[in-house]
Amino acid sequence: MSKFKKIITTLVLSSLLASTGAYAGGYYGHGYRHHHHGHWIAPALIGGLVVYSVMEPRVVHSQPVYVTPAPVVVAPPPPQPIQAQNLPPVWYYCQSSQTYYPYVQSCQEGWKTVPATPAS
């Protein structure tokens, strides 16, 4: 029993024993004895309430905890470097103006790719 509970129990029992003196009665000059059978009820009720308030179980209501699994994140693989293809060099030729890009910026019929050959 904890120290606090021992103190409360001692106080309750002391108050119950102190009230028995009032129950002892006596003549008090009246020549008869008073029978008060209810003097013990109040201290017993008060003591019972004190003991119950000390010893009552404490109920704690908490919110429910919902545990969700951690999201699974799969990182995409890193991109593979694209190797440069060994394409032969080409020039862009415009048939209508008979010139090459970048000397002419636009071509009406579209650019024609021709193999790049340096002028000799």
OpenMM code with the backbone's topology and positions (N, CA, C; nanometers):
from openmm import Vec3, app, unit

residues = "MET SER LYS PHE LYS LYS ILE ILE THR THR LEU VAL LEU SER SER LEU LEU ALA SER THR GLY ALA TYR ALA GLY GLY TYR TYR GLY HIS GLY TYR ARG HIS HIS HIS HIS GLY HIS TRP ILE ALA PRO ALA LEU ILE GLY GLY LEU VAL VAL TYR SER VAL MET GLU PRO ARG VAL VAL HIS SER GLN PRO VAL TYR VAL THR PRO ALA PRO VAL VAL VAL ALA PRO PRO PRO PRO GLN PRO ILE GLN ALA GLN ASN LEU PRO PRO VAL TRP TYR TYR CYS GLN SER SER GLN THR TYR TYR PRO TYR VAL GLN SER CYS GLN GLU GLY TRP LYS THR VAL PRO ALA THR PRO ALA SER".split()
positions = [
    Vec3(0.0860, -0.1172, 0.0000),
    Vec3(0.0000, 0.0000, 0.0000),
    Vec3(0.0903, 0.1231, 0.0000),
    Vec3(0.0588, 0.2200, -0.0800),
    Vec3(0.1437, 0.3383, -0.0873),
    Vec3(0.1260, 0.4259, 0.0358),
    Vec3(0.2200, 0.5157, 0.0523),
    Vec3(0.2191, 0.6029, 0.1698),
    Vec3(0.0938, 0.6901, 0.1712),
    Vec3(0.0540, 0.7393, 0.0544),
    Vec3(-0.0649, 0.8251, 0.0455),
    Vec3(-0.1911, 0.7490, 0.0865),
    Vec3(-0.2026, 0.6255, 0.0412),
    Vec3(-0.3203, 0.5452, 0.0760),
    Vec3(-0.3233, 0.5140, 0.2259),
    Vec3(-0.2050, 0.4927, 0.2852),
    Vec3(-0.2001, 0.4675, 0.4292),
    Vec3(-0.2466, 0.5901, 0.5073),
    Vec3(-0.2065, 0.7076, 0.4616),
    Vec3(-0.2475, 0.8311, 0.5297),
    Vec3(-0.3986, 0.8492, 0.5202),
    Vec3(-0.4547, 0.8276, 0.4018),
    Vec3(-0.5996, 0.8431, 0.3830),
    Vec3(-0.6746, 0.7418, 0.4690),
    Vec3(-0.6284, 0.6180, 0.4710),
    Vec3(-0.6948, 0.5152, 0.5518),
    Vec3(-0.6900, 0.5520, 0.6996),
    Vec3(-0.5761, 0.6027, 0.7452),
    Vec3(-0.5640, 0.6447, 0.8851),
    Vec3(-0.6592, 0.7587, 0.9163),
    Vec3(-0.6698, 0.8565, 0.8272),
    Vec3(-0.7613, 0.9688, 0.8488),
    Vec3(-0.9071, 0.9230, 0.8529),
    Vec3(-0.9428, 0.8312, 0.7649),
    Vec3(-1.0810, 0.7820, 0.7619),
    Vec3(-1.1129, 0.7070, 0.8906),
    Vec3(-1.0235, 0.6192, 0.9315),
    Vec3(-1.0477, 0.5438, 1.0549),
    Vec3(-1.0500, 0.6356, 1.1769),
    Vec3(-0.9648, 0.7381, 1.1786),
    Vec3(-0.9644, 0.8332, 1.2907),
    Vec3(-1.0956, 0.9086, 1.2982),
    Vec3(-1.1488, 0.9484, 1.1834),
    Vec3(-1.2762, 1.0213, 1.1857),
    Vec3(-1.3906, 0.9302, 1.2306),
    Vec3(-1.3842, 0.8028, 1.1939),
    Vec3(-1.4873, 0.7095, 1.2391),
    Vec3(-1.4788, 0.6873, 1.3903),
    Vec3(-1.3576, 0.6765, 1.4419),
    Vec3(-1.3417, 0.6563, 1.5859),
    Vec3(-1.3782, 0.7821, 1.6642),
    Vec3(-1.3534, 0.8983, 1.6079),
    Vec3(-1.3864, 1.0227, 1.6772),
    Vec3(-1.5375, 1.0409, 1.6874),
    Vec3(-1.6105, 0.9859, 1.5937),
    Vec3(-1.7558, 1.0023, 1.5978),
    Vec3(-1.8220, 0.9082, 1.6985),
    Vec3(-1.7510, 0.8080, 1.7477),
    Vec3(-1.8120, 0.7166, 1.8452),
    Vec3(-1.8349, 0.7837, 1.9794),
    Vec3(-1.7605, 0.8896, 2.0121),
    Vec3(-1.7826, 0.9620, 2.1370),
    Vec3(-1.9190, 1.0276, 2.1393),
    Vec3(-1.9668, 1.0711, 2.0272),
    Vec3(-2.0996, 1.1316, 2.0206),
    Vec3(-2.2071, 1.0261, 2.0393),
    Vec3(-2.1761, 0.9050, 2.0050),
    Vec3(-2.2723, 0.7963, 2.0182),
    Vec3(-2.2789, 0.7438, 2.1620),
    Vec3(-2.1819, 0.7785, 2.2441),
    Vec3(-2.1769, 0.7264, 2.3812),
    Vec3(-2.2966, 0.7705, 2.4639),
    Vec3(-2.3579, 0.8775, 2.4241),
    Vec3(-2.4799, 0.9206, 2.4938),
    Vec3(-2.4466, 0.9894, 2.6251),
    Vec3(-2.5267, 0.9695, 2.7253),
    Vec3(-2.5069, 1.0348, 2.8542),
    Vec3(-2.6388, 1.0957, 2.8970),
    Vec3(-2.6418, 1.1379, 3.0213),
    Vec3(-2.7704, 1.1874, 3.0724),
    Vec3(-2.7893, 1.3350, 3.0428),
    Vec3(-2.6867, 1.4135, 3.0514),
    Vec3(-2.6938, 1.5563, 3.0264),
    Vec3(-2.8067, 1.6214, 3.1058),
    Vec3(-2.8375, 1.5684, 3.2239),
    Vec3(-2.9382, 1.6267, 3.3112),
    Vec3(-3.0806, 1.5942, 3.2736),
    Vec3(-3.1001, 1.5123, 3.1743),
    Vec3(-3.2369, 1.4821, 3.1327),
    Vec3(-3.2887, 1.3538, 3.1949),
    Vec3(-3.2011, 1.2716, 3.2499),
    Vec3(-3.2452, 1.1524, 3.3179),
    Vec3(-3.2742, 1.0367, 3.2249),
    Vec3(-3.2474, 1.0495, 3.0997),
    Vec3(-3.2664, 0.9347, 3.0103),
    Vec3(-3.1542, 0.9348, 2.9074),
    Vec3(-3.1411, 0.8246, 2.8415),
    Vec3(-3.0325, 0.8070, 2.7449),
    Vec3(-3.0884, 0.8258, 2.6038),
    Vec3(-3.0185, 0.9060, 2.5248),
    Vec3(-3.0575, 0.9263, 2.3844),
    Vec3(-2.9974, 0.8151, 2.3001),
    Vec3(-3.0769, 0.7605, 2.2163),
    Vec3(-3.0272, 0.6568, 2.1252),
    Vec3(-3.0235, 0.7148, 1.9846),
    Vec3(-2.9073, 0.7614, 1.9458),
    Vec3(-2.8870, 0.8143, 1.8099),
    Vec3(-2.8087, 0.7101, 1.7317),
    Vec3(-2.8784, 0.6351, 1.6553),
    Vec3(-2.8139, 0.5267, 1.5812),
    Vec3(-2.7552, 0.5727, 1.4489),
    Vec3(-2.7770, 0.6935, 1.4077),
    Vec3(-2.7317, 0.7371, 1.2756),
    Vec3(-2.6060, 0.8207, 1.2762),
    Vec3(-2.5333, 0.8323, 1.3890),
    Vec3(-2.4145, 0.9177, 1.3931),
    Vec3(-2.2983, 0.8615, 1.3124),
    Vec3(-2.2974, 0.7373, 1.2856),
    Vec3(-2.1858, 0.6774, 1.2142),
    Vec3(-2.2032, 0.6838, 1.0622),
    Vec3(-2.3238, 0.7164, 1.0166),
    Vec3(-2.3509, 0.7101, 0.8726),
    Vec3(-2.2730, 0.8168, 0.7951),
    Vec3(-2.2765, 0.9410, 0.8408),
    Vec3(-2.2092, 1.0490, 0.7672),
    Vec3(-2.0587, 1.0259, 0.7566),
    Vec3(-1.9878, 0.9957, 0.8684),
    Vec3(-1.8437, 0.9707, 0.8534),
    Vec3(-1.8147, 0.8499, 0.7658),
    Vec3(-1.8986, 0.7471, 0.7740),
    Vec3(-1.8756, 0.6287, 0.6912),
    Vec3(-1.8941, 0.6617, 0.5434),
    Vec3(-1.9971, 0.7400, 0.5114),
    Vec3(-2.0184, 0.7771, 0.3715),
    Vec3(-1.9064, 0.8657, 0.3195),
    Vec3(-1.8674, 0.9636, 0.4009),
    Vec3(-1.7594, 1.0533, 0.3581),
    Vec3(-1.6289, 0.9760, 0.3438),
    Vec3(-1.6011, 0.8898, 0.4407),
    Vec3(-1.4800, 0.8080, 0.4322),
    Vec3(-1.4829, 0.7157, 0.3116),
    Vec3(-1.5986, 0.6576, 0.2857),
    Vec3(-1.6114, 0.5703, 0.1686),
    Vec3(-1.5892, 0.6457, 0.0387),
    Vec3(-1.6420, 0.7676, 0.0312),
    Vec3(-1.6214, 0.8482, -0.0893),
    Vec3(-1.4749, 0.8851, -0.1079),
    Vec3(-1.4084, 0.9180, 0.0039),
    Vec3(-1.2660, 0.9526, -0.0053),
    Vec3(-1.1854, 0.8319, -0.0499),
    Vec3(-1.2118, 0.7167, 0.0113),
    Vec3(-1.1379, 0.5962, -0.0258),
    Vec3(-1.1661, 0.5588, -0.1710),
    Vec3(-1.2915, 0.5691, -0.2137),
    Vec3(-1.3250, 0.5350, -0.3522),
    Vec3(-1.2577, 0.6301, -0.4503),
    Vec3(-1.2551, 0.7602, -0.4164),
    Vec3(-1.1934, 0.8556, -0.5088),
    Vec3(-1.0436, 0.8323, -0.5213),
    Vec3(-0.9810, 0.7822, -0.4147),
    Vec3(-0.8377, 0.7542, -0.4212),
    Vec3(-0.8120, 0.6248, -0.4970),
    Vec3(-0.8961, 0.5248, -0.4755),
    Vec3(-0.8698, 0.3928, -0.5313),
    Vec3(-0.9452, 0.3619, -0.6597),
    Vec3(-1.0276, 0.4537, -0.7085),
    Vec3(-1.1050, 0.4217, -0.8278),
    Vec3(-1.0124, 0.4068, -0.9483),
    Vec3(-1.0434, 0.3152, -1.0353),
    Vec3(-0.9571, 0.2960, -1.1522),
    Vec3(-0.9711, 0.4141, -1.2483),
    Vec3(-0.8611, 0.4540, -1.3022),
    Vec3(-0.8602, 0.5645, -1.3978),
    Vec3(-0.8762, 0.5064, -1.5377),
    Vec3(-0.9770, 0.5522, -1.6085),
    Vec3(-1.0025, 0.5054, -1.7437),
    Vec3(-0.9617, 0.6166, -1.8387),
    Vec3(-0.8734, 0.5838, -1.9278),
    Vec3(-0.8260, 0.6812, -2.0256),
    Vec3(-0.8727, 0.6348, -2.1627),
    Vec3(-0.9473, 0.7200, -2.2296),
    Vec3(-0.9943, 0.6889, -2.3644),
    Vec3(-0.9057, 0.7636, -2.4624),
    Vec3(-0.8406, 0.6905, -2.5466),
    Vec3(-0.7540, 0.7542, -2.6452),
    Vec3(-0.8093, 0.7282, -2.7846),
    Vec3(-0.7650, 0.8082, -2.8766),
    Vec3(-0.8068, 0.7925, -3.0149),
    Vec3(-0.7422, 0.6665, -3.0727),
    Vec3(-0.8129, 0.5967, -3.1607),
    Vec3(-0.7524, 0.4781, -3.2212),
    Vec3(-0.6357, 0.5183, -3.3119),
    Vec3(-0.5380, 0.4326, -3.3165),
    Vec3(-0.4209, 0.4581, -3.3989),
    Vec3(-0.4305, 0.3688, -3.5217),
    Vec3(-0.4298, 0.4305, -3.6366),
    Vec3(-0.4344, 0.3568, -3.7620),
    Vec3(-0.2941, 0.3567, -3.8218),
    Vec3(-0.2398, 0.2386, -3.8388),
    Vec3(-0.1057, 0.2269, -3.8941),
    Vec3(-0.1196, 0.1888, -4.0404),
    Vec3(-0.0660, 0.2724, -4.1244),
    Vec3(-0.0688, 0.2440, -4.2676),
    Vec3(0.0728, 0.2100, -4.3117),
    Vec3(0.0852, 0.1169, -4.4036),
    Vec3(0.2199, 0.0823, -4.4492),
    Vec3(0.2811, 0.1984, -4.5270),
    Vec3(0.4106, 0.2045, -4.5199),
    Vec3(0.4816, 0.3105, -4.5915),
    Vec3(0.4656, 0.2887, -4.7421),
    Vec3(0.4512, 0.3963, -4.8187),
    Vec3(0.4368, 0.3789, -4.9634),
    Vec3(0.5657, 0.3229, -5.0238),
    Vec3(0.5485, 0.2361, -5.1200),
    Vec3(0.6628, 0.1767, -5.1879),
    Vec3(0.6936, 0.2624, -5.3099),
    Vec3(0.8128, 0.3148, -5.3117),
    Vec3(0.8546, 0.3994, -5.4229),
    Vec3(0.9666, 0.3277, -5.4959),
    Vec3(0.9436, 0.3017, -5.6226),
    Vec3(1.0450, 0.2372, -5.7046),
    Vec3(1.0973, 0.3417, -5.8016),
    Vec3(1.2230, 0.3719, -5.7877),
    Vec3(1.2836, 0.4719, -5.8755),
    Vec3(1.3083, 0.4094, -6.0119),
    Vec3(1.2791, 0.4848, -6.1163),
    Vec3(1.3062, 0.4303, -6.2500),
    Vec3(1.4572, 0.4177, -6.2703),
    Vec3(1.4980, 0.3241, -6.3524),
    Vec3(1.6421, 0.3090, -6.3752),
    Vec3(1.6965, 0.4338, -6.4451),
    Vec3(1.8214, 0.4645, -6.4201),
    Vec3(1.8771, 0.5833, -6.4856),
    Vec3(1.8807, 0.5627, -6.6369),
    Vec3(1.8614, 0.6698, -6.7099),
    Vec3(1.8612, 0.6547, -6.8562),
    Vec3(1.9997, 0.6131, -6.9063),
    Vec3(1.9978, 0.5260, -7.0023),
    Vec3(2.1226, 0.4799, -7.0623),
    Vec3(2.1703, 0.5849, -7.1628),
    Vec3(2.2968, 0.6145, -7.1593),
    Vec3(2.3446, 0.7140, -7.2565),
    Vec3(2.3323, 0.6591, -7.3982),
    Vec3(2.2861, 0.7441, -7.4825),
    Vec3(2.2694, 0.7050, -7.6230),
    Vec3(2.4025, 0.7284, -7.6932),
    Vec3(2.4514, 0.6238, -7.7521),
    Vec3(2.5777, 0.6375, -7.8236),
    Vec3(2.5497, 0.7011, -7.9591),
    Vec3(2.6354, 0.7915, -7.9888),
    Vec3(2.6196, 0.8601, -8.1176),
    Vec3(2.6398, 0.7589, -8.2298),
    Vec3(2.5479, 0.7626, -8.3221),
    Vec3(2.5589, 0.6724, -8.4363),
    Vec3(2.6552, 0.7343, -8.5381),
    Vec3(2.7288, 0.6510, -8.5945),
    Vec3(2.8248, 0.6991, -8.6937),
    Vec3(2.7548, 0.7155, -8.8280),
    Vec3(2.6791, 0.8225, -8.8385),
    Vec3(2.6113, 0.8515, -8.9645),
    Vec3(2.7042, 0.9347, -9.0520),
    Vec3(2.6953, 0.9124, -9.1782),
    Vec3(2.7790, 0.9947, -9.2659),
    Vec3(2.7293, 1.1392, -9.2642),
    Vec3(2.8170, 1.2345, -9.2704),
    Vec3(2.7737, 1.3743, -9.2705),
    Vec3(2.6911, 1.4061, -9.3946),
    Vec3(2.5896, 1.4890, -9.3734),
    Vec3(2.5024, 1.5283, -9.4853),
    Vec3(2.4911, 1.6798, -9.4899),
    Vec3(2.4583, 1.7279, -9.6064),
    Vec3(2.4283, 1.8691, -9.6265),
    Vec3(2.2849, 1.8782, -9.6721),
    Vec3(2.2252, 1.9951, -9.6496),
    Vec3(2.0861, 2.0165, -9.6906),
    Vec3(2.0868, 2.1081, -9.8123),
    Vec3(2.0295, 2.0565, -9.9223),
    Vec3(2.0329, 2.1264, -10.0511),
    Vec3(1.8920, 2.1655, -10.0911),
    Vec3(1.8784, 2.2898, -10.1414),
    Vec3(1.7498, 2.3378, -10.1926),
    Vec3(1.7587, 2.3374, -10.3449),
    Vec3(1.6716, 2.2576, -10.4075),
    Vec3(1.6752, 2.2374, -10.5527),
    Vec3(1.6371, 2.3654, -10.6284),
    Vec3(1.5345, 2.4374, -10.5793),
    Vec3(1.4852, 2.5535, -10.6550),
    Vec3(1.5860, 2.6685, -10.6553),
    Vec3(1.6563, 2.6909, -10.5435),
    Vec3(1.7525, 2.8021, -10.5415),
    Vec3(1.8944, 2.7549, -10.5692),
    Vec3(1.9144, 2.6268, -10.5765),
    Vec3(2.0429, 2.5624, -10.6026),
    Vec3(2.1512, 2.6112, -10.5054),
    Vec3(2.1128, 2.6154, -10.3763),
    Vec3(2.2072, 2.6537, -10.2708),
    Vec3(2.1901, 2.5598, -10.1514),
    Vec3(2.2876, 2.5666, -10.0634),
    Vec3(2.2883, 2.4817, -9.9443),
    Vec3(2.2502, 2.5627, -9.8204),
    Vec3(2.2005, 2.4882, -9.7208),
    Vec3(2.1754, 2.5482, -9.5895),
    Vec3(2.3121, 2.5672, -9.5248),
    Vec3(2.3404, 2.6719, -9.4609),
    Vec3(2.2681, 2.7842, -9.4038),
    Vec3(2.2695, 2.9085, -9.4919),
    Vec3(2.3152, 2.8945, -9.6154),
    Vec3(2.3171, 3.0126, -9.7027),
    Vec3(2.1766, 3.0573, -9.7369),
    Vec3(2.0831, 2.9643, -9.7395),
    Vec3(1.9416, 2.9952, -9.7610),
    Vec3(1.8678, 2.9420, -9.6380),
    Vec3(1.7789, 3.0250, -9.5781),
    Vec3(1.7099, 2.9862, -9.4556),
    Vec3(1.5820, 2.9071, -9.4812),
    Vec3(1.5224, 2.9175, -9.5968),
    Vec3(1.3984, 2.8448, -9.6260),
    Vec3(1.4025, 2.7923, -9.7680),
    Vec3(1.3283, 2.6832, -9.7860),
    Vec3(1.3212, 2.6206, -9.9174),
    Vec3(1.1758, 2.5856, -9.9435),
    Vec3(1.1229, 2.6243, -10.0612),
    Vec3(0.9808, 2.6057, -10.0908),
    Vec3(0.9431, 2.4589, -10.1024),
    Vec3(1.0185, 2.3801, -10.1711),
    Vec3(0.9805, 2.2408, -10.1925),
    Vec3(1.0340, 2.1476, -10.0848),
    Vec3(1.1164, 2.1965, -9.9925),
    Vec3(1.1717, 2.1134, -9.8855),
    Vec3(1.3176, 2.0839, -9.9114),
    Vec3(1.3878, 2.0525, -9.8066),
    Vec3(1.5306, 2.0291, -9.8158),
    Vec3(1.5591, 1.8864, -9.8608),
    Vec3(1.6643, 1.8738, -9.9375),
    Vec3(1.7082, 1.7432, -9.9844),
    Vec3(1.8417, 1.7153, -9.9166),
    Vec3(1.8566, 1.5944, -9.8607),
    Vec3(1.9842, 1.5611, -9.7979),
    Vec3(2.0764, 1.5010, -9.9029),
    Vec3(2.1973, 1.5518, -9.9033),
    Vec3(2.2988, 1.5019, -9.9982),
    Vec3(2.4242, 1.4716, -9.9181),
    Vec3(2.5028, 1.3733, -9.9603),
    Vec3(2.6265, 1.3440, -9.8880),
    Vec3(2.7196, 1.4658, -9.8908),
    Vec3(2.7811, 1.4892, -9.7735),
    Vec3(2.8705, 1.6048, -9.7638),
    Vec3(3.0026, 1.5721, -9.8322),
    Vec3(3.0324, 1.6495, -9.9332),
    Vec3(3.1605, 1.6345, -10.0035),
    Vec3(3.2211, 1.7732, -10.0154),
    Vec3(3.3374, 1.7901, -9.9622),
    Vec3(3.3981, 1.9220, -9.9725),
    Vec3(3.4316, 1.9571, -10.1179),
    Vec3(3.4282, 2.0865, -10.1436),
    Vec3(3.4597, 2.1326, -10.2800),
    Vec3(3.6089, 2.1137, -10.3031),
    Vec3(3.6427, 2.0629, -10.4212),
    Vec3(3.7840, 2.0409, -10.4487),
    Vec3(3.8360, 2.1322, -10.5561),
] * unit.nanometer
topology = app.Topology()
chain = topology.addChain("A")
for resn in residues:
    res = topology.addResidue(resn, chain)
    for name in ("N", "CA", "C"):
        topology.addAtom(name, app.Element.getBySymbol(name[0]), res)
